[in-house]
Amino acid sequence: MDMSFSPEDIAFREEVRTFIADNYPRDVINGRSRGDMSRDDILAWHKILAKKGWVAPHWPTEIGGTDWTISQRYIWNEECARAETTPLLPFGLSMVGPVIYTYGNEEQKKRFLPGIYNGTEWWCQGYSEPGAGSDLASLKTKAVREGDHYIVNGQKTWTTLAQFADWIFCLCRTDPDAKIQEGISFLLIDMKSPGIEVRPIITMDGAHEVNEVYLDNVKVPVENRIGEENKGWTYAKFLLGNERSGIAGVARSKKAIERLRKIAASELVDGKPLISDDEFVRKISEVEIDLSALEVTELRTLAAESRGQGPGPESSILKVKGTEIQQRITELTMEAVGHYAFVYAPHGEAEGGNSFVPGPEYAKGASQNYFNMRKTSIYGGSNEIQHNIIAKMVLGL
């Protein structure tokens, strides 16, 4: 694939680089992780990009998307990674937004898309349940229709940042007698509805990022159902294809490898920089080779999207390899920082002024990142399930 840049692309890169340098709210974010940030902090960059018109490049241009070329979208991702900007939340922009503008009716588009685009309404994802994670079609949350409402009862889990959410897009069983993948509907539920309770789950790195969501006789207007009743699995698969493609994170992994090499150049082993160790360099090179192959696959996916094709089974390939690479980089970072990897301060502990974390600056956060990245091979559909999809859809097994 020819990725040589035209003069227009080079000018676009300079425009993007200058815009990020001049507008990214570093005084607000200041290198903090999402687990330590407020709702307004997390949305600060989103709202700046929405005002610029760059918050949803992949959306159709008539509803706020850009008309960027494949190379411009590639440049955008590269420059955001280079500047280490906080990734935008995917739940509205990359997940439910495309479902609404693809399958929703005109009233739903007018009601929900502006809030998603401008960052005035925060969305979370109601998919996984206890006992229904990788086997998502086994979900038990029920929605029983009573007149012009559904009455929803059930439990969702691992609901990322639900503590801040205004809305949740939810898979619910509306026909308990149908085959498990044929009796599901896709509902949009106001998180302020009576009967919704959010309980925090504190993760291994000490952050409050995920939650349990309980729904007890929650009334949901029928008008908040996307598409047809009992056809929600179709919309769910479409959403997951978009989610998995976005998980690949090629540009940010390239930046992480660059950082890893700098750490290895600083860390001494037997008086010599770790980067001079052939075995360690071999490990980094293996990851870089895998990442180069993944980048080509991602570019092919972008090219297909530019031709109007939705993400197909290649999204599973992007998800599997992307998350394996991300985890491998955090493992090598832990190896590179050596004994400083044992120094661990949970999120927010150092803010009170009574927690000192020894060691060089480049080692800070290595443990937290390692723990946090264990989840990447599970969310968006576990990698084991993705292997099954690839075997069926790509290899024909």
N, C-alpha and C positions, 0 to 999 in steps of 0.2 A: 504494500500500500504506500502510495507516494504521500509523504507528509512534509515535503519541502514547503516552506512558507513564502507566500507572495509578498510583495511590498505592502499590500493592504493588510495582510495578516500581521506583518511586523509592526505596522502603525497601530493596529488593534491591540497588540500586546502592550505597547507603550501606553496606550490609553487606559487599559485595564490596570496596569501596574501603577500608574499615576493616581488613578481613582482610588485604588485600595490604600495606597500610601497616605492620601489626603483625607480619606473618609472612614477607614476602619476604626471603630471605637476602642482603641487599645486602653484608654483610660478607664473604660467601663469593664472590659473583659480581663485585661492585665494578666494573661496567661492562666487564668483559672479554668478548672474543668467544669463541665456542666453541673456536676453534683454540688458545686459550691456557689452556683449562680442563682440569682432571683429570676423570676419570670421576665421582668423588664430587661434585665441584663442579657438573657438568652435571645430576646427578640430585637435587641438594638440593631444588630447588623442586618437582620431580615428587613426591618422597616426602612433602613437606609437604601438597601437594594431595591425595595419595592418602589420607593420614590424615584429612583433612577430608571426603573423599568427593566432591571436585570435579575429580579428575584426568581423568575421561572422561565429560563431560556427554552425549556422543552415543551412549554405549553403552546397551543396554537396562537398565532400572532393576533387574531381577532379578540382574544381574551387576555392579552397581556404578555404573551411569549415574545421572544426575540426572533429575528430572521437570521440568526447566526449560522454560518456554515459549519461543517464538521470540524474544520481546523480551528475555527474561532471558539467552538465549545471546548475543544481540546486545550486551547490556550487559556481559556477561562479557568478550567480545572487546575491546570498547571500553575497559574499565577496565584490562585487561592491557596494551593498547597505551599507554594514558595513563601507566601506571606504568613502562613500558618493561621489563617482565619478560622474561626469556629465554624464547623459545618452547620448549615441550616437544618432545622428540624424537617425530617422527610414526611411526617405523618399527614400534613395537609398538602404541601407542594407536590410531593412525588408519589403519594399513595392515594388518599381519598380524592384529592383534586382531580387527577386523571379519570378516576371512576365516575365522578360527577359529570365532568364535561363530555365523557364518552357515552355513559349510559343513563344519566339523569335527565329529567324533563326540564323544560325551560324555566319553570318556577324554581326548581331546585338550583339550577345554575345561577339564576339571578340572586337567590337568597344566600348561597354558601360560597361561591367562588370569590367574590370581592373580599370577604373576611379572611379567607385563606391567603389570598394574594397579598393583602396589606398587613397581615399579621395581627389583625384585631380579634380574631377568633382562633383559639388554640385547639388542636385536635389530638386525640390519642387513639390507640388501636385496641379494639376488643375482639381479639382472635383467640389466643391461647386460653385454656382452662386447665384446672387440675385434672389430669387424665386425658387431656386432649391438646397436646402440643404438637409433636411431630405428626401424630394421627389426628389432624385438625378436624376431619369430617366426623369424628366421634363426639363432637361438642354436645353438651347437654343443656345449655341455656335455652329456655323456651320462650317463645312469643306467641301468645294465644290472642286471636283477634276477637274483639268485642266492639261491634259497631265500627266507628271510625278511628278506633285506637287498637294498638296491641298492648297486652299486659305481659311484661317481660320479667322473668325470674331466672336467676342463675348467678354464676361467678366467673369472672375473668381474672387472669393472673399475668404477672410479668408486664403489667401495663405501664410502659415507659412514660414518666412525667405526668401521670394522670392527676397528680396533686395540683397541677397548674391548668388543666384542660377545661375548656368550655364545652366541648362536644367529644363524643366517642363514636366511631363507626364500628358497628357490632354485627357479628354473625350470630344469628339466632335460629333455632329449630322451629319452624312453623308447621311442619307436617311430620309428626312422630312415626307415622306408618309408612312413609316413603323410604326408598333406599337412602342410606345416610348422606350421600352427596346430592340428593335431589329434593330434600325437604328443608333446605336452609334459605333464609332470607337475609338481605343486607339492609340493616337499619341505621339511621342517623339519630343519635340520642343526646338530648341536652343533659349535660352533667349536673345541672342545677335541679333536675327533676326529683321530686320526692321519692325516696326509696333507694337512692344511690349512696353507697358508702365507699370511701377510698381508704384503704389501710396500707401503710408503708411496708416495703420490704427493704431492709438494709443489706446491701451487697458486700462481697468480700473486701472491697476496697474502702468500706466505711461510708459509702455514699447512699443517699436516698434518691435513687433514680427510677426504681421500679416499684410497682404497687399491686395489690389485689383490689379488684372492684367488685362489689356486691350489688346485685340488682334485686330488689324486693318489691314486687308488684308495681313496677315502673310503667307508667302510661306513656306510650309513644304514638303520636299521630300516624295514621296510615300514610299520610302524605310525605312522611319522612322515610319511606321505604324506597330504595333505589331499584328501579326496574320492576320485574315481575316477582310475585310471591313464589317462593320455593326455587327461584333461579339464582339465589345468591352465590352459589358455588362458582358460577361462571364469572361473576364480578370479583369474587375473592381471588380466583386464579389470575385474573388480569392484574389486580393490585399487587399480588405477590411477584409477578414477573417484573413489574416496575421496581418493587422494593429490592429484589435480588440483584438486578442490574446495578442499582445504586450502591449496594454494599461492597462492590469490588474495590473501590477506593484506590485506583492505580496511582493517581498523582500524589496522594498523601503517603502511600507506601514508598514511592520514590524519594519523597522528602525525608521519610523516616530512615531509609537506608543511608541517605546522605548524612543525617545526624549520627547514625550508628558508626559510620566510618570516622567521623570526627572524634567520637568517644574512644574508639579503638586506637586512634592516633595519640590520644591523651593518656590513656591508661597504660601503666608500665607493668610488665611481667618479667621478673628477673632482670630488671634494669633496662628492658627494651620495650618500645611501644608494641601494644598488642597487634597493631595492624601489620607488623613485620612477621607475625606468626603465620606460616603457610597454611596451617590447618584452619585457623580462624578465617583467614581471607577466603579459603575455599568455601566455607559455609556461607559467607556473604555473597560470593559469586554465584552459588547455586540459587540463592533467593533472587538475585538480580536477573538471572536467566529465566526463571519462572515468571518473574514480573514482566519481562520484555514480551514473552509469549502471551501473557494475559492482556497486555496493553494492545496488542494486535487484535485480539478477540473483542476487546471493548470498542476499538475503533470500527470494527466490522458491524458491531451492534448499533453504534451511532449512525453509521452509513445506512443501515436498514431502516432505522427510525426516520431518517431524513427522507426516505422514499415512502413513508407512510406505513411501514410495517411495525407492528407492535413487537415487544420483546418475546422471543420464543424460548425454546429449551436452552439456547445459549446463555440465558440469564442464570440458569443453574450452574453452568460452567464458571461464569464470572463469580458467582457466590461462593462456590467451593474453593476455587483457587485463590480468590481474593482474601477470604478469611483465613485460609491456611497460611498465606504469605504474611498477613497482619500478625497472626499469632507467632509465626517463626521470627519475625523481626523483634517482637517484645522478648522472646526467649533469648535471642542473641544479645539484646541490650542488657538483659539481666546478667548474662555471662560476661559481657564486656565491663560492666561496672564492678564486677567482682564482689568483695565482701560488703560493699556499700548497698548491694541489693537486699541485704538483711535489714537495713534500716527502714522502718515502716512507720508512717504517721497517717492515720485515717483522715479523710476529708474534713477540713475545717478545724482540726485539732491545733494547728500551728497559729490560727488566727487570734486565739486568746492571749498570745504572748508567753505561754508557759510551756511551750513545746519546741525544743531545739532539735533540728534534724542535721546531724553532722555529715560531712562529706562534700565533695565538689558539686557545683551547681548542676552539671550535666547528669549526675546520678539521681537527682531528686525526681520523684515521681515514677521511677522505673518499676518499683514493686506494684504501685497502684495501677499503672498501665498494664502490667502483666496480668494481674488479677482480673481487671476489667475486660480485657480482650479474650478471656476464656469463653465469653458468651457468644462471640461472633460466629462460631461454627454451629450454634444452636438457633439463634433468632433468624427470622425470615424463612423458616423451614430448615430443619437440621440437615447437615451435610450428608448424613446417611440417606435421608429422603431424596436429596438432590442427586445422589448417585443412582438411585432407582429411576428418577425421571430421565436422566441422561441415557441410562441403559435402554429405556423404553422408547424415548422420543428421538434419540440421535443414533443409537446403535441398533434399534429395532429388535431388542431382545425381549 
